Amino acid sequence: MRPLLFLALAAALTAYAFWVYLRVELPVPEARRLAMVRACALILVLLLLFDPQIPGNGAGASAVRWALLDASVSMGAVDPSGASAWSGASQRAAELEADGWTVVRFGGDRLEAGATGATLPMARTSRLLPALQAAAEGGAREVQVLSDMRFDDAVALRGAVEALPLEVTFERFGAVDANVGVASFRVPDVPRPDEGPIVEVEVHGGPPGDSVDVVILEEGEEVARTRVAAPSPGLRASATVQLPAPSGGGRVRYSARALSDGADGFPDDDAYVAYANVGYEEGGLVLVSLRPDWEPRHLLPVLEEVTGLSASAYLRAGPDRYVRSGRAADRGTPVDSAIVRAAAADAALLVIHGLHEDADEWVTSLAARPGRRLVLPADAAGARAVGVEVGGPQEGEWYASPDVPTSPIAGALAGVELQGLPPLTDVMAAQRPNAQPVLQLQLRGAGAPANAFHLVDDPDGRLVVALSSAYWRWAAREEGRDAYRSLWSGLAGWLLSGQRTAAAEPRPSSWVVERGTEVEWALPAADSAVYHLSVEGPDGVAVDTTLTGGGRATTSPMEPAMYAYTVRSAEGDTVGTGRFDVVRSTLDMLPPALEPDFSALAGGTALMAESPGRPLRTSPFPYLLVMMLLCGEWVVRRRSGLR
């Protein structure tokens, strides 16, 4: 049927080409030749769509036979004799390569050519199907797979491999039967430092029906131990553990380690690392009030509801002493400025209330950081700290104008009754007001209008500066609650929309990095900023380079270990410090080693006999010929006077 369908479509395309040139186009002497050229191009494209097998492959015997070498990390597991699957498989691959086979290493989606006896495997997964598909498209007819038979895509492999024109044989290496590992380890942030987190740990491996002991460490010290029933091969078993209150604040490093009673053939998956923020939640909404009044009490729940972010507030109660505000269940003992600073630095939306001239330097620097910020200054110095020049607070009663100007939040204020709301106080006039004011205020309801907010939109993020105070008066009265909620929800929506979130300070995008992958760094979005990055590991300096701001940057993969980093500005000031882990953890040992009858995979042999050769689409010559025909047709058309 396929040949007949091809001939019918080819005849239709040929007739179409001649009809166009003989009936539609202007009559020219070269019309029949042009029609023939176009018909050939169309038939060649049709031939590529049908993708027939072309005899031979033009690459000699070495391209006919492929040896697929599994380069996933599970190949590094050792059997009771101390030999690894990788040593045997790589040696066998070298022998096949000497016999003329094409050796290709596979693991994830990336393929590499050549047998390597010295390089250890690094792929975190073992997926065979993409390698078999590449072999079929590359003209291979005979494939030998060298692996420990732990394939992540075993189910997809069975369903797809029969359609491939390949003769596949398998050679298994390694006989690792004793292995336990931690599949995952999740530790939530700890908003209250006096409470311990409830963690979840999953394990795999171990003798079915037996149990696996797991020890949990905080900063290298054991804090809990649990026992989990060993799951069946290929499955996981989980347990939840209540940990004691953290011994310190800030970002705390936890790890879970599976203990084995006997020999463990693959220790790389024994431990799993996680970080938790103690005293705050990362990526949430943080409100810092330096001069607490009624505003934080009304503003925090509104912003939490409209943004959907986890919210926390810190009210200054004295020198280096802050009281956590919010729901009663979230309130706890006072915290110091270190926890408040860490929470504010990692916030997706930072709100600073009462910023004034005598504020601590770390608060002022946080207010001026990149990202999404809402600042309610107490005086002109507080506004100038975030780059907005204003005059001093003006006394009197300032009423909201009922006329809503065109602005990014005009939709949020549409239909809101602004007339008759309680007056605001301490209005500060910006020396360079916004071209599109958000809300206008009038002294005693009849004076010249003044802007209530100043909006800044730049590559580093977005900023809203409130140029007046006492908005809480609206929320305290029933008739003003809708206006209060609409105003702040509109401003919050503008802050969080449009741009990608800029980093508050240069830092890794993730505190736990998979081995073999590049380390991604989150940077402020200003393109002109240049930073010097230094990363130190157990063996000394691992990275010493410069990064250019712009949102994201990457550094080369590093060996599994815990690293400490320092980021300095072009002037030499330290703008970011911390630590992160490159982990050995992998799930490559989770799939059980397959022992099925793989004779079904040889079903491609019949297909191979019916259509020997390789697919037409794998040859570059049809594509070159199509381009030559189309270009030639265009040149002759122009010379013949056709457009």
Long-range contacts (C-beta under 8 A, 24 or more apart in sequence): 2-50, 6-46, 6-47, 6-50, 9-46, 10-43, 10-46, 13-39, 13-42, 13-43, 13-46, 14-39, 14-42, 14-43, 16-42, 17-42, 25-642, 26-641, 26-642, 28-640, 28-641, 28-642, 29-640, 30-636, 30-640, 33-636, 34-633, 34-636, 34-637, 34-640, 37-629, 37-632, 37-633, 37-636, 38-629, 38-633, 40-629, 41-626, 41-629, 41-630, 41-633, 44-622, 44-625, 44-626, 44-629, 45-626, 47-616, 47-622, 48-616, 48-617, 48-622, 48-623, 48-626, 51-615, 51-616, 51-617, 52-611, 52-615, 52-616, 53-165, 53-611, 53-612, 53-613, 53-614, 53-615, 53-616, 54-613, 54-614, 54-615, 54-616, 54-619, 55-612, 55-613, 56-613, 56-614, 57-139, 57-613, 57-614, 59-139, 61-100, 62-100, 62-101, 62-102, 63-102, 63-138, 63-139, 63-140, 64-139, 64-140, 64-141, 64-142, 65-96, 65-100, 65-101, 65-102, 65-140, 65-141, 65-142, 65-143, 65-144, 66-101, 66-102, 66-103, 66-104, 66-135, 66-138, 66-140, 66-142, 66-143, 66-144, 67-93, 67-96, 67-97, 67-101, 67-102, 67-103, 67-104, 67-115, 67-143, 67-144, 67-146, 68-104, 68-105, 68-106, 68-128, 68-131, 68-132, 68-135, 68-143, 68-144, 68-145, 68-146, 68-147, 69-93, 69-103, 69-104, 69-105, 69-106, 69-115, 69-146, 69-147, 70-105, 70-106, 70-107, 70-121, 70-126, 70-128, 70-145, 70-146, 70-147, 70-148, 71-105, 71-106, 71-107, 71-112, 71-121, 71-122, 71-123, 72-107, 72-108, 72-121, 72-123, 72-124, 72-125, 72-126, 72-150, 72-588, 73-121, 73-122, 73-123, 73-124, 73-268, 73-586, 73-588, 74-126, 74-148, 74-150, 74-266, 74-586, 74-588, 74-589, 75-121, 75-147, 75-148, 75-173, 75-174, 76-120, 76-121, 76-266, 76-268, 77-148, 77-174, 77-176, 77-179, 77-265, 77-266, 77-589, 78-176, 78-265, 78-266, 79-174, 79-175, 79-176, 79-265, 80-175, 80-178, 80-263, 80-265, 84-174, 85-147, 85-148, 85-173, 85-174, 85-176, 86-120, 86-121, 86-173, 87-117, 88-173, 88-174, 89-146, 89-147, 89-148, 89-171, 89-173, 90-115, 90-116, 90-117, 91-117, 92-146, 92-171, 92-173, 93-146, 96-144, 101-144, 102-140, 104-131, 104-134, 104-135, 106-130, 106-131, 122-515, 122-516, 123-516, 123-588, 124-514, 124-515, 124-516, 124-586, 124-587, 124-588, 125-152, 125-587, 125-588, 126-150, 126-151, 126-152, 126-588, 126-591, 127-151, 127-152, 127-153, 128-153, 128-157, 129-153, 129-156, 129-157, 129-160, 129-161, 132-157, 132-161, 132-164, 132-166, 132-168, 133-160, 133-164, 135-166, 136-164, 136-165, 136-166, 136-615, 137-614, 137-615, 137-617, 137-618, 138-614, 138-618, 139-613, 139-614, 139-618, 140-166, 141-165, 141-166, 141-167, 141-608, 141-612, 142-166, 142-167, 142-169, 143-167, 143-168, 143-169, 144-168, 144-169, 144-170, 144-171, 145-169, 145-170, 145-171, 146-171, 146-173, 147-171, 147-172, 147-173, 148-172, 148-173, 148-174, 148-176, 148-593, 149-593, 149-594, 149-595, 150-588, 150-589, 150-591, 150-592, 150-593, 150-594, 151-591, 151-594, 152-588, 152-591, 154-591, 154-594, 158-600, 161-600, 161-601, 161-603, 161-604, 162-600, 162-601, 162-603, 162-604, 163-604, 163-607, 164-604, 164-607, 165-604, 165-607, 165-608, 165-611, 166-601, 166-604, 166-608, 167-602, 167-604, 167-605, 167-608, 168-598, 168-601, 168-602, 168-604, 169-598, 169-602, 170-598, 172-593, 174-593, 176-265, 176-266, 176-589, 177-265, 178-260, 178-262, 178-263, 178-264, 178-265, 179-205, 179-260, 179-264, 179-265, 179-266, 179-269, 179-589, 180-204, 180-205, 180-206, 180-212, 180-230, 180-258, 180-259, 180-260, 180-264, 180-270, 181-205, 181-258, 181-266, 181-269, 181-270, 181-589, 181-590, 182-214, 182-256, 182-257, 182-258, 182-269, 182-270, 182-271, 182-272, 182-585, 183-236, 183-269, 183-272, 183-587, 183-590, 184-236, 184-272, 185-254, 185-255, 185-256, 185-272, 185-273, 185-274, 186-274, 187-254, 187-274, 187-275, 187-276, 188-276, 189-276, 189-277, 189-278, 189-280, 189-281, 189-282, 190-246, 190-252, 190-276, 190-277, 190-278, 190-279, 191-279, 191-280, 191-281, 191-312, 191-324, 191-330, 192-279, 192-324, 192-330, 192-332, 193-245, 193-246, 193-249, 193-278, 193-279, 193-332, 193-333, 193-335, 193-339, 194-245, 194-332, 194-333, 195-245, 195-332, 196-242, 196-243, 196-244, 196-245, 196-246, 197-243, 197-246, 197-276, 198-240, 198-241, 198-242, 198-243, 199-240, 199-241, 199-243, 199-254, 199-256, 199-274, 200-238, 200-239, 200-240, 200-241, 201-226, 201-228, 201-238, 201-239, 201-240, 201-241, 201-256, 201-272, 202-236, 202-237, 202-238, 203-228, 203-230, 203-231, 203-236, 203-237, 203-238, 203-258, 204-231, 204-235, 204-236, 204-237, 204-587, 204-589, 204-590, 205-230, 205-258, 205-589, 205-590, 206-230, 206-231, 206-260, 208-232, 208-233, 212-237, 212-258, 212-259, 212-260, 213-258, 213-259, 214-239, 214-256, 214-257, 214-258, 214-259, 215-256, 215-257, 215-259, 216-241, 216-243, 216-254, 216-255, 216-256, 216-257, 217-254, 217-255, 217-256, 217-257, 218-243, 218-246, 218-247, 218-252, 218-253, 218-254, 219-247, 219-248, 219-252, 219-253, 220-255, 221-247, 233-592, 234-590, 234-591, 234-592, 236-590, 246-276, 246-278, 248-278, 249-278, 249-279, 249-335, 249-336, 249-338, 249-339, 249-342, 250-277, 250-278, 250-279, 250-338, 250-339, 250-342, 251-275, 251-276, 251-277, 251-278, 251-342, 251-511, 251-578, 252-276, 252-277, 252-278, 253-562, 253-579, 253-581, 266-589, 268-584, 268-585, 268-586, 269-584, 269-585, 269-586, 269-587, 269-588, 269-589, 271-583, 271-584, 271-585, 272-583, 272-585, 273-512, 273-581, 273-583, 273-585, 274-512, 275-511, 275-512, 277-342, 277-343, 277-346, 278-339, 279-335, 279-339, 279-342, 279-343, 280-312, 280-339, 280-342, 280-343, 280-346, 281-310, 281-312, 281-343, 282-346, 283-309, 283-346, 283-347, 283-348, 284-309, 284-310, 284-311, 284-312, 284-347, 284-348, 284-349, 285-309, 285-310, 285-311, 285-312, 285-347, 285-348, 285-349, 285-351, 286-311, 286-312, 286-313, 286-314, 286-343, 286-344, 286-347, 286-349, 286-350, 286-351, 287-311, 287-312, 287-313, 287-314, 287-325, 287-351, 287-352, 287-353, 288-313, 288-314, 288-316, 288-322, 288-340, 288-344, 288-350, 288-351, 288-352, 288-353, 288-363, 288-366, 289-313, 289-314, 289-315, 289-316, 289-325, 289-353, 289-354, 290-316, 290-352, 290-353, 290-354, 290-355, 290-356, 290-359, 290-363, 290-378, 291-316, 291-353, 291-354, 291-356, 291-378, 292-316, 292-353, 292-354, 293-354, 293-472, 294-472, 294-476, 295-353, 295-376, 295-469, 295-470, 295-471, 295-472, 296-325, 296-353, 297-325, 297-472, 298-471, 298-472, 298-475, 298-476, 298-484, 299-351, 299-353, 299-471, 299-472, 299-488, 300-325, 300-326, 302-475, 302-484, 302-485, 302-488, 302-489, 303-349, 303-351, 303-488, 303-492, 306-485, 306-488, 306-489, 306-492, 306-493, 307-349, 307-492, 307-496, 309-348, 309-349, 312-343, 314-340, 314-343, 337-362, 341-366, 344-504, 345-369, 345-504, 345-505, 346-504, 347-371, 347-504, 348-372, 348-496, 348-501, 349-373, 349-374, 349-492, 349-495, 349-496, 350-374, 350-504, 351-375, 351-376, 352-376, 354-378, 354-382, 355-382, 355-383, 355-385, 355-386, 356-381, 356-382, 357-381, 357-382, 359-385, 366-504, 369-504, 369-505, 370-460, 370-461, 370-502, 370-503, 370-504, 370-524, 370-525, 370-526, 371-460, 371-461, 371-501, 371-502, 371-503, 371-504, 372-461, 372-462, 372-463, 372-495, 372-496, 372-501, 373-461, 373-462, 373-463, 373-464, 373-495, 374-463, 374-464, 374-466, 374-491, 374-492, 374-495, 375-463, 375-464, 375-465, 375-466, 376-466, 376-469, 377-428, 377-465, 377-466, 378-469, 380-428, 383-428, 383-430, 383-454, 383-465, 383-467, 386-463, 386-465, 387-456, 387-463, 388-430, 388-454, 388-456, 388-465, 389-430, 389-431, 389-432, 390-428, 390-429, 390-430, 390-431, 390-454, 390-467, 391-428, 391-429, 391-431, 392-428, 393-425, 393-426, 393-427, 393-428, 393-469, 394-426, 394-427, 394-428, 394-429, 394-443, 395-425, 395-426, 396-425, 396-427, 396-443, 396-444, 397-423, 397-424, 397-425, 397-443, 397-444, 398-423, 398-424, 398-425, 398-427, 398-441, 398-442, 398-443, 398-450, 398-468, 399-423, 399-424, 399-441, 399-442, 399-444, 399-445, 400-424, 400-439, 400-440, 400-441, 400-452, 400-483, 401-439, 401-440, 401-441, 401-442, 401-449, 403-440, 404-439, 405-436, 405-437, 405-438, 405-439, 405-440, 406-436, 407-436, 407-437, 407-438, 408-436, 408-438, 408-455, 408-490, 408-494, 409-438, 409-487, 409-490, 409-491, 409-493, 409-494, 411-490, 412-486, 412-487, 412-489, 412-490, 412-493, 413-439, 413-483, 413-486, 413-487, 413-490, 416-482, 416-483, 416-486, 416-487, 417-479, 417-482, 417-483, 418-483, 420-479, 421-473, 421-474, 421-479, 421-480, 421-483, 422-470, 422-473, 422-474, 422-476, 422-477, 422-480, 423-470, 423-473, 424-452, 424-468, 424-469, 424-470, 424-471, 424-473, 425-468, 425-469, 425-470, 426-468, 426-469, 426-470, 427-452, 427-467, 427-468, 428-467, 428-468, 429-467, 430-454, 430-467, 438-491, 439-487, 441-468, 453-491, 455-494, 457-498, 457-499, 459-502, 459-525, 459-526, 459-527, 460-502, 460-524, 460-525, 460-526, 461-499, 461-501, 461-502, 461-525, 462-494, 462-495, 462-498, 462-499, 464-491, 464-494, 464-495, 499-525, 500-525, 500-551, 502-551, 503-551, 505-567, 505-575, 505-576, 506-531, 506-533, 506-547, 506-567, 506-575, 506-576, 507-567, 507-576, 507-578, 508-565, 508-578, 508-580, 509-552, 510-580, 511-579, 511-580, 511-581, 512-580, 512-581, 512-583, 513-558, 513-580, 513-581, 513-582, 513-583, 514-582, 514-583, 514-585, 515-557, 515-559, 515-560, 515-582, 515-583, 515-584, 515-586, 516-557, 517-557, 518-554, 518-555, 518-556, 518-557, 519-543, 519-554, 519-555, 519-556, 519-557, 519-558, 519-580, 519-582, 520-552, 520-553, 520-554, 521-547, 521-552, 521-553, 521-554, 521-555, 522-551, 522-552, 523-547, 523-548, 523-549, 523-550, 523-551, 523-552, 523-553, 524-549, 525-549, 525-550, 525-551, 526-550, 529-569, 529-570, 530-569, 530-570, 531-567, 531-568, 531-569, 531-570, 531-575, 531-576, 532-567, 532-568, 532-569, 532-570, 533-565, 533-566, 533-567, 534-565, 534-566, 534-567, 534-568, 535-563, 535-564, 535-565, 536-563, 536-564, 536-565, 537-561, 537-562, 537-563, 538-562, 557-582, 558-582, 560-584
